[in-house]
Amino acid sequence: MTTDQQDFVPAADVFEVPAGLVGEGFRLEPLGPEHNERDLAAWSGSIAHVRATPGFAGNWPPLEGMSAEQNLADLEGHARDFAERRGFTYSVLEGEGEGEVIGCLYIYPAKEDPQCVQVRSWVRADRAALDKAVYGAVTNWLAEVWPFRADRIDYAAR
């Protein structure tokens, strides 16, 4: 792990990474392999909508989709990043228990400047009305709970 990655968030004894967030009509939990089938269905059924979402610039998700194995490898990578405090990806869920995957939230150091934070989120096309609610709740959560300076957060406006 590089020094920049170690400095993304303070050490575990100083800052405990949030286990999630409950918002109006949704909740967040760390994305992991257990979400594979539901995650794949969520984004693959909304490719055009996700690509049109601010912050994605039409380059993700891949137009050709992914196999379940490829998606699983992607989720495993995000889970490793979370465990190693290099970046934090949350599944946006609806409902109780396992819940239906309706989107995703990514919190990572900006590639151009690791001292800045790049935040992106998407919701499925059939839950587009929740996009502003997720954006608002996450914006407040970042300001109130996370250790990032407001002027260093880049969260594409809705």
Accessible surface in RSA format (square Angstrom, percent):
REM  Atomic radii and reference values for relative SASA: ProtOr
REM  Chains: A
REM  Algorithm: Lee & Richards
REM  Probe-radius: 1.40
REM  Slices: 20
REM RES _ NUM      All-atoms   Total-Side   Main-Chain    Non-polar    All polar
REM                ABS   REL    ABS   REL    ABS   REL    ABS   REL    ABS   REL
RES MET A   1   119.00  61.6  43.68  28.9  75.32 179.3  46.78  39.8  72.22  95.7
RES THR A   2    81.10  57.7  73.50  74.5   7.60  18.1  78.26 105.1   2.83   4.3
RES THR A   3    94.32  67.1  88.67  89.9   5.65  13.5  53.48  71.8  40.84  61.7
RES ASP A   4    64.18  45.0  62.83  62.5   1.35   3.2   8.06  19.0  56.12  56.0
RES GLN A   5    55.36  31.0  54.33  39.7   1.03   2.5   9.66  20.6  45.70  34.7
RES GLN A   6   107.48  60.1  88.19  64.5  19.30  45.9  24.64  52.5  82.84  62.8
RES ASP A   7    84.10  58.9  61.83  61.5  22.26  52.6  16.70  39.3  67.40  67.2
RES PHE A   8    13.54   6.8   2.09   1.3  11.46  29.8   5.01   3.0   8.53  24.4
RES VAL A   9     2.88   1.9   0.73   0.7   2.15   5.2   0.85   0.7   2.03   5.5
RES PRO A  10    49.91  36.4  37.25  34.0  12.66  46.0  49.47  40.8   0.44   2.7
RES ALA A  11    62.75  57.7  46.27  71.4  16.48  37.5  56.15  79.1   6.59  17.5
RES ALA A  12    70.48  64.8  51.45  79.4  19.03  43.3  51.78  72.9  18.70  49.5
RES ASP A  13   133.24  93.3  88.38  88.0  44.87 106.1  50.34 118.5  82.91  82.7
RES VAL A  14   112.55  74.1  78.26  70.8  34.29  82.6  83.99  73.0  28.56  77.5
RES PHE A  15    21.50  10.8  19.85  12.3   1.65   4.3  21.50  13.0   0.00   0.0
RES GLU A  16   151.60  87.0 134.80 102.0  16.80  40.0  50.37  97.4 101.23  82.7
RES VAL A  17    21.00  13.8   8.70   7.9  12.30  29.6   8.70   7.6  12.30  33.4
RES PRO A  18    15.63  11.4   6.52   5.9   9.12  33.1  15.54  12.8   0.09   0.6
RES ALA A  19    83.94  77.2  67.31 103.9  16.63  37.8  70.91  99.9  13.04  34.5
RES GLY A  20    25.52  31.5   0.00   N/A  25.52  31.5   9.13  25.0  16.40  36.7
RES LEU A  21    35.19  19.6  27.99  20.0   7.19  18.1  32.82  23.1   2.36   6.4
RES VAL A  22   124.32  81.8 100.69  91.2  23.63  56.9 100.69  87.5  23.63  64.1
RES GLY A  23    18.21  22.5   0.00   N/A  18.21  22.5  10.64  29.2   7.57  16.9
RES GLU A  24   155.66  89.4 139.31 105.4  16.35  38.9  58.68 113.5  96.98  79.2
RES GLY A  25    47.33  58.4   0.00   N/A  47.33  58.4  36.55 100.3  10.78  24.2
RES PHE A  26     8.90   4.5   0.34   0.2   8.55  22.3   4.40   2.7   4.50  12.9
RES ARG A  27    48.03  20.2  48.03  24.5   0.00   0.0  33.24  45.4  14.79   9.0
RES LEU A  28     7.03   3.9   0.00   0.0   7.03  17.7   0.00   0.0   7.03  18.9
RES GLU A  29    47.97  27.5  47.97  36.3   0.00   0.0  14.81  28.6  33.17  27.1
RES PRO A  30    44.14  32.2  40.60  37.0   3.54  12.9  40.60  33.5   3.54  22.0
RES LEU A  31     6.49   3.6   2.35   1.7   4.14  10.4   2.35   1.7   4.14  11.1
RES GLY A  32     4.63   5.7   0.00   N/A   4.63   5.7   4.63  12.7   0.00   0.0
RES PRO A  33    57.22  41.7  49.29  44.9   7.93  28.8  49.54  40.9   7.68  47.7
RES GLU A  34   117.65  67.5  86.15  65.2  31.50  75.0  64.17 124.1  53.48  43.7
RES HIS A  35     0.01   0.0   0.00   0.0   0.01   0.0   0.01   0.0   0.00   0.0
RES ASN A  36    22.60  15.6  22.25  21.5   0.35   0.9   7.79  18.7  14.81  14.3
RES GLU A  37   148.18  85.1 140.98 106.7   7.20  17.1  55.93 108.2  92.24  75.3
RES ARG A  38    53.92  22.6  47.74  24.3   6.19  14.7  42.38  57.9  11.55   7.0
RES ASP A  39     6.32   4.4   6.32   6.3   0.00   0.0   0.00   0.0   6.32   6.3
RES LEU A  40    32.13  17.9  32.13  23.0   0.00   0.0  32.13  22.6   0.00   0.0
RES ALA A  41    66.52  61.2  49.69  76.7  16.83  38.3  56.52  79.6   9.99  26.5
RES ALA A  42     1.75   1.6   0.06   0.1   1.69   3.8   1.17   1.7   0.58   1.5
RES TRP A  43     0.73   0.3   0.73   0.4   0.00   0.0   0.49   0.3   0.25   0.4
RES SER A  44    48.63  41.1  30.80  41.1  17.83  41.1  16.94  36.1  31.69  44.4
RES GLY A  45    65.83  81.2   0.00   N/A  65.83  81.2  35.25  96.7  30.58  68.5
RES SER A  46    10.18   8.6   4.50   6.0   5.68  13.1   5.68  12.1   4.50   6.3
RES ILE A  47    31.68  18.0  27.87  20.8   3.81   9.2  27.87  20.1   3.81  10.3
RES ALA A  48    82.67  76.0  69.33 107.0  13.34  30.3  74.52 104.9   8.15  21.6
RES HIS A  49    55.81  30.5  47.35  32.9   8.46  21.6  33.37  34.4  22.44  26.1
RES VAL A  50     0.00   0.0   0.00   0.0   0.00   0.0   0.00   0.0   0.00   0.0
RES ARG A  51    55.21  23.2  49.29  25.1   5.92  14.1  10.07  13.8  45.14  27.4
RES ALA A  52    84.27  77.5  49.03  75.7  35.25  80.2  60.62  85.4  23.65  62.6
RES THR A  53     9.81   7.0   4.11   4.2   5.70  13.6   4.85   6.5   4.96   7.5
RES PRO A  54    54.61  39.8  43.14  39.3  11.47  41.7  54.61  45.1   0.00   0.0
RES GLY A  55    35.61  43.9   0.00   N/A  35.61  43.9  16.32  44.8  19.28  43.2
RES PHE A  56     1.96   1.0   1.17   0.7   0.80   2.1   1.83   1.1   0.14   0.4
RES ALA A  57    94.21  86.6  51.92  80.1  42.29  96.2  72.05 101.5  22.15  58.7
RES GLY A  58    26.67  32.9   0.00   N/A  26.67  32.9  17.73  48.7   8.94  20.0
RES ASN A  59   111.18  76.7  84.26  81.4  26.92  64.8  36.48  87.8  74.70  72.2
RES TRP A  60    53.37  21.4  53.37  25.8   0.00   0.0  45.30  24.2   8.07  13.1
RES PRO A  61     0.00   0.0   0.00   0.0   0.00   0.0   0.00   0.0   0.00   0.0
RES PRO A  62    28.34  20.7  22.22  20.3   6.12  22.2  28.34  23.4   0.00   0.0
RES LEU A  63   127.57  71.0 105.18  75.2  22.39  56.3 105.38  74.0  22.19  59.7
RES GLU A  64   151.97  87.2 110.45  83.6  41.52  98.9  73.54 142.2  78.43  64.0
RES GLY A  65    16.22  20.0   0.00   N/A  16.22  20.0   9.94  27.3   6.28  14.1
RES MET A  66    53.61  27.8  30.82  20.4  22.79  54.3  37.16  31.6  16.45  21.8
RES SER A  67    49.07  41.5  35.55  47.4  13.52  31.1  42.73  91.0   6.34   8.9
RES ALA A  68    46.73  43.0  41.58  64.2   5.15  11.7  41.94  59.1   4.79  12.7
RES GLU A  69   130.27  74.8 122.48  92.7   7.80  18.6  68.43 132.4  61.85  50.5
RES GLN A  70   106.67  59.6  97.97  71.6   8.70  20.7  35.05  74.6  71.61  54.3
RES ASN A  71     0.84   0.6   0.84   0.8   0.00   0.0   0.00   0.0   0.84   0.8
RES LEU A  72    58.41  32.5  58.41  41.8   0.00   0.0  58.41  41.0   0.00   0.0
RES ALA A  73    58.87  54.1  50.42  77.8   8.45  19.2  52.07  73.3   6.80  18.0
RES ASP A  74    53.37  37.4  43.41  43.2   9.96  23.5  12.42  29.2  40.95  40.8
RES LEU A  75     1.71   1.0   1.71   1.2   0.00   0.0   1.71   1.2   0.00   0.0
RES GLU A  76    67.46  38.7  65.75  49.7   1.71   4.1  14.63  28.3  52.83  43.1
RES GLY A  77    17.92  22.1   0.00   N/A  17.92  22.1  17.34  47.6   0.59   1.3
RES HIS A  78    30.93  16.9  29.12  20.2   1.81   4.6  22.16  22.8   8.77  10.2
RES ALA A  79    30.28  27.8  24.56  37.9   5.72  13.0  26.40  37.2   3.88  10.3
RES ARG A  80   130.06  54.6 127.61  65.1   2.44   5.8  54.96  75.1  75.09  45.5
RES ASP A  81    25.95  18.2  25.95  25.8   0.00   0.0   0.54   1.3  25.41  25.3
RES PHE A  82    35.25  17.6  32.68  20.2   2.56   6.7  32.68  19.8   2.56   7.3
RES ALA A  83    82.64  76.0  47.66  73.5  34.98  79.6  58.63  82.6  24.01  63.6
RES GLU A  84    68.39  39.3  60.43  45.7   7.96  19.0  29.01  56.1  39.37  32.1
RES ARG A  85    49.58  20.8  49.06  25.0   0.52   1.2  35.50  48.5  14.08   8.5
RES ARG A  86    59.04  24.8  56.81  29.0   2.24   5.3   6.07   8.3  52.97  32.1
RES GLY A  87     0.00   0.0   0.00   N/A   0.00   0.0   0.00   0.0   0.00   0.0
RES PHE A  88     0.00   0.0   0.00   0.0   0.00   0.0   0.00   0.0   0.00   0.0
RES THR A  89     0.99   0.7   0.29   0.3   0.70   1.7   0.29   0.4   0.70   1.1
RES TYR A  90     0.00   0.0   0.00   0.0   0.00   0.0   0.00   0.0   0.00   0.0
RES SER A  91     0.30   0.3   0.12   0.2   0.18   0.4   0.18   0.4   0.12   0.2
RES VAL A  92     0.00   0.0   0.00   0.0   0.00   0.0   0.00   0.0   0.00   0.0
RES LEU A  93     0.00   0.0   0.00   0.0   0.00   0.0   0.00   0.0   0.00   0.0
RES GLU A  94    49.21  28.3  46.91  35.5   2.30   5.5  21.42  41.4  27.79  22.7
RES GLY A  95    45.87  56.6   0.00   N/A  45.87  56.6  33.93  93.1  11.95  26.8
RES GLU A  96   163.38  93.8 145.12 109.8  18.26  43.5  65.49 126.7  97.89  79.9
RES GLY A  97    62.71  77.3   0.00   N/A  62.71  77.3  45.05 123.6  17.66  39.5
RES GLU A  98   134.07  77.0 117.34  88.8  16.73  39.8  52.24 101.0  81.83  66.8
RES GLY A  99    14.16  17.5   0.00   N/A  14.16  17.5   8.35  22.9   5.81  13.0
RES GLU A 100    81.33  46.7  74.93  56.7   6.40  15.2  31.64  61.2  49.69  40.6
RES VAL A 101     1.18   0.8   0.03   0.0   1.15   2.8   0.03   0.0   1.15   3.1
RES ILE A 102     0.00   0.0   0.00   0.0   0.00   0.0   0.00   0.0   0.00   0.0
RES GLY A 103     0.15   0.2   0.00   N/A   0.15   0.2   0.00   0.0   0.15   0.3
RES CYS A 104     1.12   0.9   1.12   1.3   0.00   0.0   0.00   0.0   1.12   1.2
RES LEU A 105     0.00   0.0   0.00   0.0   0.00   0.0   0.00   0.0   0.00   0.0
RES TYR A 106    18.04   8.4  18.04  10.3   0.00   0.0   9.08   6.8   8.96  11.0
RES ILE A 107     0.00   0.0   0.00   0.0   0.00   0.0   0.00   0.0   0.00   0.0
RES TYR A 108    44.90  21.0  44.90  25.5   0.00   0.0  44.72  33.6   0.18   0.2
RES PRO A 109    25.88  18.9  17.46  15.9   8.42  30.6  17.46  14.4   8.42  52.3
RES ALA A 110     9.04   8.3   7.75  12.0   1.29   2.9   7.89  11.1   1.15   3.0
RES LYS A 111   187.52  91.5 156.32  95.9  31.20  74.3 114.70 103.2  72.82  77.6
RES GLU A 112   154.77  88.9 115.81  87.6  38.96  92.8  75.95 146.9  78.81  64.3
RES ASP A 113    50.54  35.4  49.14  48.9   1.40   3.3  22.62  53.2  27.93  27.9
RES PRO A 114    43.22  31.5  40.57  37.0   2.65   9.6  40.57  33.5   2.65  16.5
RES GLN A 115    96.66  54.0  81.79  59.8  14.87  35.4  38.15  81.2  58.51  44.4
RES CYS A 116    27.08  20.5  27.02  30.1   0.06   0.1   6.70  17.0  20.38  22.0
RES VAL A 117     3.32   2.2   3.32   3.0   0.00   0.0   3.32   2.9   0.00   0.0
RES GLN A 118    63.19  35.3  61.72  45.1   1.47   3.5   3.25   6.9  59.94  45.5
RES VAL A 119     0.72   0.5   0.00   0.0   0.72   1.7   0.00   0.0   0.72   1.9
RES ARG A 120    59.87  25.1  59.82  30.5   0.06   0.1   4.73   6.5  55.14  33.4
RES SER A 121     0.35   0.3   0.35   0.5   0.00   0.0   0.31   0.7   0.04   0.1
RES TRP A 122     0.59   0.2   0.50   0.2   0.09   0.2   0.59   0.3   0.00   0.0
RES VAL A 123     1.20   0.8   0.62   0.6   0.58   1.4   0.62   0.5   0.58   1.6
RES ARG A 124    29.65  12.4  29.65  15.1   0.00   0.0   8.83  12.1  20.82  12.6
RES ALA A 125    49.67  45.7  36.12  55.7  13.56  30.8  36.48  51.4  13.19  34.9
RES ASP A 126    94.92  66.5  60.53  60.2  34.39  81.3  48.44 114.0  46.48  46.4
RES ARG A 127    56.29  23.6  52.48  26.8   3.80   9.1  18.13  24.8  38.16  23.1
RES ALA A 128    43.36  39.9  33.28  51.4  10.08  22.9  33.68  47.4   9.68  25.6
RES ALA A 129   102.62  94.4  66.79 103.1  35.83  81.5  80.11 112.8  22.52  59.6
RES LEU A 130    30.21  16.8  30.19  21.6   0.02   0.1  30.19  21.2   0.02   0.1
RES ASP A 131    22.71  15.9  22.71  22.6   0.00   0.0   7.71  18.2  14.99  15.0
RES LYS A 132   146.00  71.2 138.59  85.0   7.40  17.6  89.17  80.3  56.83  60.5
RES ALA A 133    39.51  36.3  23.40  36.1  16.11  36.7  35.34  49.8   4.17  11.0
RES VAL A 134     0.00   0.0   0.00   0.0   0.00   0.0   0.00   0.0   0.00   0.0
RES TYR A 135    51.80  24.2  51.80  29.5   0.00   0.0  30.25  22.7  21.55  26.6
RES GLY A 136    29.98  37.0   0.00   N/A  29.98  37.0  29.47  80.9   0.52   1.2
RES ALA A 137    26.45  24.3  16.00  24.7  10.45  23.8  21.87  30.8   4.58  12.1
RES VAL A 138     0.00   0.0   0.00   0.0   0.00   0.0   0.00   0.0   0.00   0.0
RES THR A 139    57.79  41.1  55.73  56.5   2.06   4.9  55.86  75.0   1.92   2.9
RES ASN A 140    86.34  59.5  85.29  82.4   1.05   2.5  11.03  26.6  75.30  72.8
RES TRP A 141    13.42   5.4  10.14   4.9   3.28   7.7   8.26   4.4   5.16   8.4
RES LEU A 142     2.52   1.4   2.51   1.8   0.02   0.0   2.51   1.8   0.02   0.1
RES ALA A 143    74.88  68.8  41.79  64.5  33.09  75.3  46.94  66.1  27.94  74.0
RES GLU A 144   141.15  81.0 102.51  77.6  38.64  92.0  41.17  79.6  99.98  81.6
RES VAL A 145    71.47  47.0  52.83  47.8  18.63  44.9  56.76  49.3  14.71  39.9
RES TRP A 146    10.57   4.2   0.00   0.0  10.57  24.8   0.00   0.0  10.57  17.1
RES PRO A 147    60.64  44.2  20.01  18.2  40.63 147.7  34.75  28.7  25.89 160.9
RES PHE A 148    24.66  12.3   8.29   5.1  16.37  42.6  12.07   7.3  12.59  36.0
RES ARG A 149   152.35  64.0 142.61  72.7   9.74  23.2  73.08  99.9  79.27  48.0
RES ALA A 150    84.87  78.0  63.79  98.4  21.08  47.9  65.47  92.2  19.40  51.4
RES ASP A 151   107.85  75.5  68.33  68.0  39.52  93.4  51.20 120.5  56.65  56.5
RES ARG A 152    67.74  28.4  65.35  33.3   2.39   5.7  11.62  15.9  56.12  34.0
RES ILE A 153    40.56  23.1  16.92  12.6  23.64  57.0  17.72  12.8  22.85  62.0
RES ASP A 154    85.48  59.9  80.22  79.8   5.26  12.4  27.04  63.6  58.44  58.3
RES TYR A 155    21.71  10.1   7.59   4.3  14.11  36.7   7.59   5.7  14.11  17.4
RES ALA A 156    22.58  20.8  13.91  21.5   8.66  19.7  21.57  30.4   1.01   2.7
RES ALA A 157    73.92  68.0  59.36  91.6  14.56  33.1  59.38  83.6  14.54  38.5
RES ARG A 158    60.93  25.6   6.94   3.5  53.99 128.6  28.47  38.9  32.46  19.7
END  Absolute sums over single chains surface
CHAIN  1 A     8053.8       6150.7       1903.1       4490.9       3563.0
END  Absolute sums over all chains
TOTAL          8053.8       6150.7       1903.1       4490.9       3563.0
